[in-house]
Amino acid sequence: MKYQLNGHQVGLTLGILFGLLNIGMALLFRAGFNQETMMGGRFQGMMIGAGLSLTGIVISFICGYIVGWLFTVIWNWLDKRK
């Protein structure tokens, strides 16, 4: 069977998922969760502000979109070869 995926839809889905995971991490940091534990102590004493959190969320969304789009391209290519 031919299962063609839409790259834009899969990219948006994974982009939103990656972004939501990053929002969750930012909220944990804001709530005072130990940043040293989550980041291995590399950024000890560094305050993560709203700007840096927003940048991380945007980058996570973009990376998720790219991963989803690449997955779709590979999936559709492999499906055509059958």
Buried (B, 14 or more C-beta within 10 A) or exposed (E): EEEEBEBEEBBBBBBBBBBBEBBEBBEEBEEEEEBEEEBEEEEEEEEBEEEEBEEBBEEBBBBBBBBBBBBBEEBBEEEEEE
